[in-house]
Amino acid sequence: MSRESISWYDASAHILATRYESLPFSKVHGWFLPFLTGMTGTALDVGAGTGRDAAGLVGLGFDVIAVEPSARMREEARRLHADPRIRWIDDALPDLEVVNRLGMAFDLVLVSAVWMHLSQSERSRAFRKLILLLRPSGLLVMTVRHGPLEPGRSFHEVPEGELENLAKNHGAEVIYNQTSPDQLGRMDVTWSHLAIRLPDDGTGALPLLRHIILKSDKSSTYKLGLLRTIARIADGAQGMAHFAGEEFISVPLGLAALIWLRLYKPLIKAELPQTPSNRGTSGLGFVGPSFSALSGLLPNDLRTGMTFPHGISTELHQSIKKSVETIVKNPAHYITFPGTTDPIFKIIRKRSEMKSGPLFLDERYLRSFGDIFVPIHIWRALSRYDAWIEPALIGEWIRLMKSYAEAQGQNLNLEAMYMAMEWSDPNRDVSTIRKIALELLDKKRLSCVWTGKDLTAKNLDVDHCFPWSAWPCDDLWNLMPADRKVNQGLKRNRLPSAQTIENSAKRIMDWWNMAYLPDGNPFFKKRFFVEASGTLPLGEGENSIEKVFDALSIKRINLRRDQGIEEWNLE
């Protein structure tokens, strides 16, 4: 949407709010409600205006991300429809840059009275963005205005048949297309109503991934290693992924190398063959003296937010550097689109120099090695279907190792192979955070983030805000003081509801400020924001606890939809 249009909406917000709110959600959008029968999940309301439609979708059981570029309209919406299940974002078509950085997929995308604000050159790009945000079988609902232009609103006429052609070109199906009169009684205005269904991912990503996993020639396990590396980043480190133009997501090349080391370390320790002709570590370019010097580290020590003292930091830096070389020269070069020599994953490499002193694994350091660019449809598929993709990767990887071993006259234990392939999450350890909480109790009042009840050493529990059983994460932002009876009774392994999170907002942010962000503790402050930027959709710009809380609320929506975790409410 143009700046001119946004300024017009800012200036007219109060008048428009009265006009929009005069028509109930069910009357304006009753035509598509039958398509939502039995359907809930996550909804994206693009051009959400006064929040009338977002509130209507919440009433139908959806969690809603509401996008509105006009600050005054967002103010009106929050005043009229305050609801914790609506998260407001300042963003707009055709790019939806902020929404894309969230890494979310939606069951329903509503674009009401927005499309005519886009020029012809913008609409094709915008449609592709919308389709990529839909889940398989997701529904895109659009209402498009036809009629005279209005000064200041940058209207464009949308030709008949244009949206049907866009849908066809993106593998989507138009299941409803009707024209109706204007409900405000304007005789020269009509509206097109379209419902568009995405039968599958619509991008060709899944067949391409299946080809790489199952059909492509492999002279080592490296192709599977790189694909699983990117899948792990897409699943657990989306905060470090940046939207790079129209076609790609960029992730730090050093992060890919770090996860590569984490994946291969247990395989090499178990002496499982990774090439047809070489046993153990023989012939693996990234394995050398520096890699051997890391033998005392566990795989899950190799994660963002960790600090390594001088000495081991030099060896780790060299190991990451060697892994970058291996990735660039081998799998990134040889994973190509079928029938071509064009690499799927493009890389821009930089020369990263190791400085003296401790090494802190943050995004700045990991990006100093360069960037790996993942086609956005591949990234979306890895983000959404990791539960299917990773088992397929592991199964093919084990099949390869077994075939290599047989050629070398080895007999491998299947259980041992599966154990070495298992992704190692951090050990559940809250002792450091409990110590911080107890130290705070000696100096000031500390309350349960959920109830506000005063805590003592006897009733203090350190709670994972998002339950460990569903999402193993010991990041500082996820660890909070709670009353033991609430944590072990009412909450247990359930996900806080949107209302519970909203009611606890001040107490959560007060805890973060007291525990991690005081000026006298720069290490925890740095770690807090590095971990949050790695696992939460913070986006770009300066970080703050308010920004982390908003990202936590959005991550909650994603976990609820993807994991199907039972919710709890504090009554």
Disulfide bonds with the S-S distance in Angstrom:
none
